[in-house]
């Protein structure tokens, strides 16, 4: 017997309530509760139900020592940056979720990857729920994509998609996008919490049981997170964010979750007329327009996953004309700016309480590791004193509240990247000097406090 039960669910966090509420008790968001109709007692299969019998396959617990492991086979694409972010290539049977702002290039990237996989003899099924076949063909012509084993299918019904996958038996499936796909047995509208959850669970069952790698495109909210329940990111194997600014041609593909590789890996692409091209040396791109001899500019060697990247941090300190000075930051945590300014005022003696501070990471990159603290502090001091640092200096280090410079991880890789780009000095924590050999032609200056770092940076 089929029973229907009405409930209300928060689109932001998945909190369930028997009645509608304006403010979600789970996450505190307003106007996120939507009505859902839950169907019980039907013969719907669960997420991991057996594909033929409709009941879950029974399994027995086994000692961990008796379980045999095999290396996951990976399929390489022609985009080395994508292979890096995925951990070495596409794993068969994996479920990859890609999110990003509208028009950032998600469909372009996946269509290019589909063509590359098809040209290597793999059968690829590109399922478009937002565009017609002709629209997809127009994009393919613009990107000069043509492959006999690349099939395009415009459908939003998950049961029809499942039948097509059964008949075609592809090795790779692209779903563009998950918010347009609906399950006929779920009564809510496409894109709702229930639809997204059920459709993703069914796609995960298909991918795991048949060994098909499935890429899912996910819409994002105005806050930048993937729309739908947070459970969606927990269900998939890999979560990728495609970032970038509309006014810049560079795009950053960042991994925030990866069961088959390291997280926080970053791949950089450039959007051109005929599609996306990978950027093999991003440090040169981020520093190519740097103004030499300008006050408030410093270079930091940051780690993005396993890759060292050199980026420029710019600071502008000017007297405030308001009662409360402004603190603005782009590309870094805005809470870090007043913290470091307080350290400079207390430990170094700079009078910054009546100064506006504007900080920016050049190139549109977002940095969130503590090793950039020293570069931020030096750039603030450089702009405040109107005294530039040497253009061949690079700064690495975490700044503590007592003014000490703390050690950072993977300092050897950071220094090697700085030496490769022609930097002559690296100012870094003194505790990071021992246990390794610096490359030839670069001078390492170890410091233990912010005051000592400023003396080394400005030659005082």
MARDOZA-79948 format. One record per residue (C-alpha): residue number from 0; x, y, z. Coordinates in nm, 2 decimals, decimal comma, always signed. Layout:
BEGIN
  pos      xx      yy      zz
  NUM       X       Y       Z
...
***
This chain:
BEGIN
  pos      xx      yy      zz
    0   +0,00   +0,00   +0,00
    1   +0,14   +0,34   -0,10
    2   +0,13   +0,61   +0,17
    3   +0,21   +0,98   +0,12
    4   +0,35   +1,20   +0,40
    5   +0,40   +1,57   +0,37
    6   +0,70   +1,73   +0,54
    7   +0,92   +2,03   +0,51
    8   +1,29   +2,02   +0,44
    9   +1,57   +2,28   +0,45
   10   +1,74   +2,32   +0,11
   11   +2,06   +2,44   +0,28
   12   +2,12   +2,17   +0,55
   13   +1,85   +1,90   +0,50
   14   +1,68   +1,97   +0,83
   15   +1,33   +1,81   +0,84
   16   +1,02   +1,95   +1,01
   17   +0,65   +1,85   +1,01
   18   +0,55   +2,21   +0,96
   19   +0,68   +2,51   +0,77
   20   +0,91   +2,75   +0,95
   21   +1,06   +3,08   +0,82
   22   +1,39   +3,02   +0,98
   23   +1,56   +2,68   +0,98
   24   +1,66   +2,56   +1,33
   25   +1,94   +2,36   +1,19
   26   +2,15   +2,62   +1,00
   27   +1,97   +2,95   +1,08
   28   +1,89   +3,03   +0,71
   29   +1,57   +3,21   +0,62
   30   +1,32   +3,09   +0,36
   31   +1,49   +2,77   +0,29
   32   +1,21   +2,53   +0,40
   33   +1,04   +2,36   +0,10
   34   +0,75   +2,12   +0,10
   35   +0,84   +1,75   +0,02
   36   +0,60   +1,46   -0,03
   37   +0,75   +1,14   +0,10
   38   +0,61   +0,82   -0,06
   39   +0,63   +0,50   +0,16
   40   +0,53   +0,15   +0,10
   41   +0,61   +0,15   -0,28
   42   +0,84   -0,10   -0,45
   43   +1,10   +0,16   -0,51
   44   +1,46   +0,03   -0,50
   45   +1,71   +0,18   -0,26
   46   +2,03   +0,34   -0,35
   47   +2,23   +0,02   -0,34
   48   +1,95   -0,23   -0,43
   49   +2,05   -0,51   -0,66
   50   +1,99   -0,42   -1,02
   51   +1,78   -0,73   -1,10
   52   +1,63   -0,86   -0,78
   53   +1,53   -0,52   -0,63
   54   +1,66   -0,62   -0,29
   55   +2,00   -0,54   -0,14
   56   +2,26   -0,81   -0,19
   57   +2,36   -0,97   +0,14
   58   +2,72   -0,95   +0,25
   59   +2,92   -1,08   +0,55
   60   +3,18   -0,90   +0,75
   61   +3,54   -1,01   +0,68
   62   +3,86   -0,97   +0,87
   63   +4,05   -0,67   +0,73
   64   +4,37   -0,89   +0,70
   65   +4,18   -1,12   +0,45
   66   +4,07   -0,84   +0,22
   67   +4,27   -0,82   -0,10
   68   +4,35   -0,47   -0,24
   69   +4,42   -0,39   -0,60
   70   +4,53   -0,06   -0,75
   71   +4,25   +0,14   -0,90
   72   +4,29   +0,15   -1,28
   73   +4,29   +0,51   -1,41
   74   +4,21   +0,65   -1,75
   75   +4,42   +0,96   -1,84
   76   +4,28   +1,26   -2,03
   77   +4,48   +1,49   -2,24
   78   +4,45   +1,76   -1,98
   79   +4,74   +1,71   -1,73
   80   +4,59   +1,96   -1,49
   81   +4,27   +1,76   -1,47
   82   +4,46   +1,44   -1,41
   83   +4,65   +1,61   -1,13
   84   +4,33   +1,73   -0,96
   85   +4,17   +1,39   -0,99
   86   +4,47   +1,22   -0,83
   87   +4,63   +1,07   -1,15
   88   +4,34   +1,02   -1,39
   89   +3,97   +0,91   -1,39
   90   +3,89   +0,61   -1,18
   91   +3,64   +0,37   -1,33
   92   +3,33   +0,34   -1,11
   93   +3,39   +0,68   -0,95
   94   +3,13   +0,95   -0,90
   95   +3,27   +1,30   -0,96
   96   +3,07   +1,62   -0,87
   97   +3,17   +1,94   -1,04
   98   +3,03   +2,27   -0,92
   99   +3,08   +2,63   -1,03
  100   +2,91   +2,96   -1,11
  101   +2,69   +2,99   -1,42
  102   +2,89   +3,04   -1,74
  103   +3,23   +2,96   -1,58
  104   +3,29   +2,67   -1,82
  105   +3,18   +2,35   -1,66
  106   +3,00   +2,22   -1,97
  107   +3,29   +2,33   -2,19
  108   +3,54   +2,14   -1,97
  109   +3,33   +1,82   -1,96
  110   +3,26   +1,83   -2,33
  111   +3,63   +1,86   -2,40
  112   +3,71   +1,57   -2,16
  113   +3,43   +1,36   -2,32
  114   +3,59   +1,41   -2,67
  115   +3,94   +1,32   -2,54
  116   +3,81   +1,00   -2,37
  117   +3,61   +0,91   -2,69
  118   +3,92   +0,96   -2,91
  119   +4,10   +0,70   -2,70
  120   +3,84   +0,44   -2,79
  121   +3,62   +0,48   -2,48
  122   +3,24   +0,50   -2,52
  123   +3,11   +0,82   -2,37
  124   +2,75   +0,92   -2,31
  125   +2,69   +1,29   -2,26
  126   +2,34   +1,35   -2,10
  127   +2,22   +1,71   -2,12
  128   +1,92   +1,81   -1,92
  129   +1,95   +2,18   -1,99
  130   +2,03   +2,20   -2,36
  131   +1,89   +2,04   -2,67
  132   +2,10   +1,81   -2,90
  133   +2,14   +2,10   -3,15
  134   +2,27   +2,33   -2,88
  135   +2,52   +2,07   -2,76
  136   +2,63   +2,02   -3,12
  137   +2,68   +2,39   -3,17
  138   +2,92   +2,40   -2,87
  139   +3,10   +2,09   -3,00
  140   +3,15   +2,26   -3,34
  141   +3,29   +2,57   -3,17
  142   +3,53   +2,35   -2,98
  143   +3,62   +2,14   -3,29
  144   +3,49   +1,82   -3,12
  145   +3,41   +1,52   -3,33
  146   +3,42   +1,16   -3,22
  147   +3,22   +0,85   -3,33
  148   +3,21   +0,70   -2,98
  149   +3,08   +1,02   -2,82
  150   +2,70   +1,00   -2,78
  151   +2,48   +1,29   -2,68
  152   +2,14   +1,24   -2,52
  153   +1,89   +1,51   -2,41
  154   +1,68   +1,36   -2,12
  155   +1,58   +1,45   -1,77
  156   +1,39   +1,13   -1,67
  157   +1,62   +0,91   -1,46
  158   +1,44   +0,59   -1,56
  159   +1,49   +0,67   -1,93
  160   +1,85   +0,75   -1,85
  161   +1,90   +0,42   -1,67
  162   +1,75   +0,23   -1,97
  163   +1,98   +0,41   -2,21
  164   +2,29   +0,33   -2,00
  165   +2,17   -0,04   -1,99
  166   +2,14   -0,05   -2,37
  167   +2,45   +0,15   -2,47
  168   +2,69   +0,03   -2,20
  169   +2,92   +0,34   -2,20
  170   +3,24   +0,36   -2,00
  171   +3,19   +0,72   -1,90
  172   +2,87   +0,92   -1,84
  173   +2,83   +1,30   -1,81
  174   +2,52   +1,44   -1,63
  175   +2,46   +1,81   -1,70
  176   +2,32   +1,89   -1,46
  177   +2,19   +1,69   -1,15
  178   +1,94   +1,97   -1,07
  179   +1,75   +1,90   -1,39
  180   +1,72   +1,53   -1,35
  181   +1,41   +1,39   -1,18
  182   +1,30   +1,04   -1,05
  183   +0,94   +0,97   -1,15
  184   +0,86   +0,80   -0,82
  185   +0,96   +1,11   -0,62
  186   +0,67   +1,36   -0,63
  187   +0,87   +1,68   -0,56
  188   +1,00   +1,91   -0,84
  189   +1,33   +1,86   -1,01
  190   +1,61   +2,03   -0,82
  191   +1,45   +1,98   -0,48
  192   +1,63   +1,82   -0,19
  193   +1,45   +1,48   -0,23
  194   +1,51   +1,47   -0,61
  195   +1,88   +1,56   -0,59
  196   +1,94   +1,30   -0,31
  197   +1,75   +1,02   -0,48
  198   +1,89   +1,08   -0,83
  199   +2,24   +1,09   -0,70
  200   +2,19   +0,77   -0,50
  201   +2,06   +0,60   -0,81
  202   +2,35   +0,72   -1,03
  203   +2,59   +0,61   -0,76
  204   +2,44   +0,26   -0,77
  205   +2,47   +0,25   -1,15
  206   +2,83   +0,36   -1,15
  207   +2,94   +0,12   -0,87
  208   +2,76   -0,19   -1,00
  209   +2,86   -0,14   -1,37
  210   +3,21   +0,02   -1,32
  211   +3,11   +0,34   -1,50
  212   +3,28   +0,67   -1,42
  213   +3,01   +0,93   -1,39
  214   +3,06   +1,31   -1,39
  215   +2,78   +1,52   -1,24
  216   +2,75   +1,89   -1,28
  217   +2,60   +2,07   -0,98
  218   +2,46   +2,42   -0,96
  219   +2,58   +2,65   -0,69
  220   +2,40   +2,89   -0,46
  221   +2,47   +3,26   -0,43
  222   +2,71   +3,18   -0,14
  223   +2,91   +2,96   -0,38
  224   +2,83   +2,62   -0,23
  225   +2,68   +2,34   -0,43
  226   +2,30   +2,36   -0,43
  227   +2,10   +2,08   -0,27
  228   +2,15   +1,89   +0,05
  229   +2,50   +1,88   +0,21
  230   +2,46   +1,50   +0,19
  231   +2,53   +1,53   -0,19
  232   +2,90   +1,60   -0,13
  233   +2,92   +1,32   +0,12
  234   +2,78   +1,07   -0,12
  235   +3,01   +1,13   -0,42
  236   +3,37   +1,02   -0,44
  237   +3,52   +1,35   -0,56
  238   +3,40   +1,71   -0,53
  239   +3,56   +1,97   -0,76
  240   +3,49   +2,34   -0,77
  241   +3,55   +2,53   -1,09
  242   +3,64   +2,89   -0,99
  243   +3,73   +3,21   -1,17
  244   +3,62   +3,56   -1,24
  245   +3,41   +3,65   -1,55
  246   +3,64   +3,93   -1,63
  247   +3,95   +3,71   -1,63
  248   +4,03   +3,43   -1,87
  249   +4,19   +3,20   -1,61
  250   +3,99   +2,93   -1,44
  251   +4,09   +2,73   -1,13
  252   +3,97   +2,37   -1,08
  253   +4,00   +2,29   -0,71
  254   +3,95   +1,95   -0,54
  255   +3,79   +1,98   -0,19
  256   +3,72   +1,60   -0,16
  257   +3,89   +1,31   -0,33
  258   +3,87   +0,94   -0,22
  259   +4,13   +0,85   -0,48
  260   +4,38   +1,13   -0,43
  261   +4,49   +1,43   -0,22
  262   +4,25   +1,71   -0,15
  263   +4,31   +2,08   -0,21
  264   +4,48   +2,00   -0,54
  265   +4,45   +2,28   -0,80
  266   +4,45   +2,29   -1,17
  267   +4,46   +2,61   -1,37
  268   +4,31   +2,66   -1,72
  269   +4,28   +2,95   -1,96
  270   +3,95   +3,01   -2,14
  271   +4,02   +3,07   -2,51
  272   +3,81   +3,09   -2,82
  273   +3,83   +2,72   -2,89
  274   +3,79   +2,60   -2,53
  275   +4,00   +2,56   -2,22
  276   +4,38   +2,52   -2,24
  277   +4,58   +2,41   -1,94
  278   +4,84   +2,64   -1,78
  279   +5,15   +2,43   -1,69
  280   +5,34   +2,69   -1,49
  281   +5,09   +2,90   -1,30
  282   +5,35   +3,09   -1,10
  283   +5,48   +3,27   -1,41
  284   +5,12   +3,37   -1,50
  285   +5,05   +3,51   -1,16
  286   +5,37   +3,71   -1,15
  287   +5,40   +3,83   -1,51
  288   +5,23   +4,16   -1,44
  289   +5,39   +4,24   -1,11
  290   +5,51   +4,59   -1,07
  291   +5,88   +4,59   -0,95
  292   +5,97   +4,84   -0,69
  293   +5,61   +4,91   -0,58
  294   +5,55   +4,96   -0,21
  295   +5,30   +4,71   -0,06
  296   +5,38   +4,42   -0,30
  297   +5,53   +4,09   -0,18
  298   +5,56   +3,74   -0,32
  299   +5,47   +3,42   -0,12
  300   +5,53   +3,06   -0,20
  301   +5,20   +2,89   -0,12
  302   +5,11   +2,52   -0,14
  303   +4,80   +2,42   -0,33
  304   +4,77   +2,04   -0,27
  305   +5,11   +1,90   -0,37
  306   +5,20   +2,19   -0,60
  307   +5,39   +2,50   -0,49
  308   +5,25   +2,83   -0,64
  309   +5,41   +3,17   -0,62
  310   +5,16   +3,45   -0,60
  311   +5,17   +3,82   -0,53
  312   +5,00   +3,98   -0,23
  313   +4,93   +4,35   -0,26
  314   +4,84   +4,58   +0,03
  315   +4,73   +4,95   +0,04
  316   +4,74   +5,13   +0,37
  317   +4,60   +5,48   +0,38
  318   +4,48   +5,72   +0,65
  319   +4,11   +5,67   +0,73
  320   +3,85   +5,94   +0,69
  321   +3,59   +5,76   +0,90
  322   +3,55   +5,68   +1,26
  323   +3,62   +5,31   +1,21
  324   +3,90   +5,22   +0,97
  325   +3,81   +4,98   +0,69
  326   +3,96   +4,64   +0,66
  327   +3,90   +4,47   +0,32
  328   +4,06   +4,16   +0,17
  329   +4,02   +3,97   -0,16
  330   +4,15   +3,62   -0,20
  331   +4,24   +3,57   +0,17
  332   +4,04   +3,54   +0,49
  333   +3,93   +3,90   +0,59
  334   +3,96   +3,80   +0,96
  335   +4,33   +3,75   +0,91
  336   +4,40   +4,11   +0,82
  337   +4,30   +4,28   +1,15
  338   +4,48   +4,00   +1,34
  339   +4,81   +4,06   +1,16
  340   +4,77   +4,44   +1,19
  341   +4,72   +4,40   +1,56
  342   +5,04   +4,20   +1,58
  343   +5,23   +4,47   +1,39
  344   +5,10   +4,74   +1,61
  345   +5,17   +4,56   +1,94
  346   +5,50   +4,39   +1,86
  347   +5,66   +4,62   +1,61
  348   +5,51   +4,96   +1,72
  349   +5,33   +5,06   +1,40
  350   +5,04   +5,29   +1,45
  351   +4,78   +5,13   +1,23
  352   +4,46   +5,19   +1,42
  353   +4,38   +5,50   +1,22
  354   +4,46   +5,34   +0,88
  355   +4,24   +5,18   +0,62
  356   +4,37   +4,85   +0,49
  357   +4,30   +4,69   +0,15
  358   +4,46   +4,36   +0,06
  359   +4,44   +4,15   -0,25
  360   +4,58   +3,83   -0,39
  361   +4,67   +3,92   -0,76
  362   +4,54   +3,69   -1,03
  363   +4,21   +3,59   -0,86
  364   +4,36   +3,31   -0,65
  365   +4,22   +3,22   -0,31
  366   +4,48   +3,14   -0,04
  367   +4,38   +3,00   +0,30
  368   +4,70   +2,84   +0,45
  369   +4,88   +3,00   +0,75
  370   +5,22   +3,01   +0,56
  371   +5,11   +3,33   +0,39
  372   +5,10   +3,53   +0,71
  373   +5,45   +3,67   +0,69
  374   +5,40   +3,79   +0,33
  375   +5,08   +3,97   +0,44
  376   +5,25   +4,14   +0,73
  377   +5,55   +4,25   +0,52
  378   +5,32   +4,39   +0,25
  379   +5,12   +4,59   +0,51
  380   +5,44   +4,73   +0,66
  381   +5,58   +4,81   +0,31
  382   +5,27   +5,01   +0,22
  383   +5,25   +5,18   +0,56
  384   +5,62   +5,29   +0,54
  385   +5,59   +5,35   +0,16
  386   +5,91   +5,15   +0,12
  387   +5,92   +4,86   -0,13
  388   +6,08   +4,53   -0,07
  389   +6,34   +4,38   -0,31
  390   +6,17   +4,23   -0,62
  391   +6,38   +3,91   -0,58
  392   +6,26   +3,84   -0,23
  393   +6,01   +3,57   -0,14
  394   +5,84   +3,53   +0,20
  395   +5,72   +3,22   +0,38
  396   +5,60   +3,18   +0,74
  397   +5,32   +3,17   +0,99
  398   +5,29   +3,46   +1,23
  399   +5,19   +3,40   +1,59
  400   +5,01   +3,64   +1,82
  401   +5,33   +3,70   +2,02
  402   +5,51   +3,80   +1,70
  403   +5,70   +3,48   +1,65
  404   +5,75   +3,32   +1,30
  405   +5,65   +2,96   +1,31
  406   +5,76   +2,67   +1,09
  407   +5,56   +2,56   +0,78
  408   +5,53   +2,24   +0,59
  409   +5,70   +2,14   +0,26
  410   +5,94   +2,43   +0,27
  411   +6,19   +2,26   +0,04
  412   +5,93   +2,25   -0,25
  413   +5,84   +2,61   -0,19
  414   +6,21   +2,72   -0,21
  415   +6,27   +2,51   -0,52
  416   +5,98   +2,68   -0,70
  417   +6,11   +3,03   -0,60
  418   +6,46   +2,94   -0,73
  419   +6,31   +2,82   -1,06
  420   +6,16   +3,16   -1,12
  421   +6,47   +3,35   -1,04
  422   +6,42   +3,47   -0,68
  423   +6,75   +3,53   -0,50
  424   +6,64   +3,54   -0,14
  425   +6,38   +3,36   +0,07
  426   +6,29   +3,48   +0,41
  427   +6,15   +3,19   +0,61
  428   +6,12   +3,06   +0,97
  429   +6,45   +2,98   +1,14
  430   +6,32   +2,64   +1,25
  431   +6,28   +2,54   +0,88
  432   +6,65   +2,58   +0,79
  433   +6,78   +2,24   +0,92
  434   +6,75   +1,90   +0,76
  435   +6,77   +1,99   +0,39
  436   +6,99   +2,15   +0,13
  437   +6,89   +2,47   -0,05
  438   +6,92   +2,50   -0,43
  439   +7,22   +2,67   -0,57
  440   +7,20   +3,04   -0,63
  441   +6,94   +3,13   -0,36
  442   +7,00   +3,27   -0,02
  443   +6,79   +3,16   +0,28
  444   +6,74   +3,40   +0,56
  445   +6,59   +3,25   +0,88
  446   +6,39   +3,47   +1,11
  447   +6,22   +3,40   +1,44
  448   +6,01   +3,72   +1,49
  449   +5,82   +3,97   +1,28
  450   +6,06   +4,25   +1,38
  451   +6,35   +4,04   +1,26
  452   +6,17   +3,97   +0,93
  453   +6,10   +4,33   +0,87
  454   +6,47   +4,42   +0,93
  455   +6,57   +4,15   +0,68
  456   +6,31   +4,27   +0,42
  457   +6,39   +4,64   +0,43
  458   +6,77   +4,61   +0,50
  459   +6,75   +4,79   +0,84
***
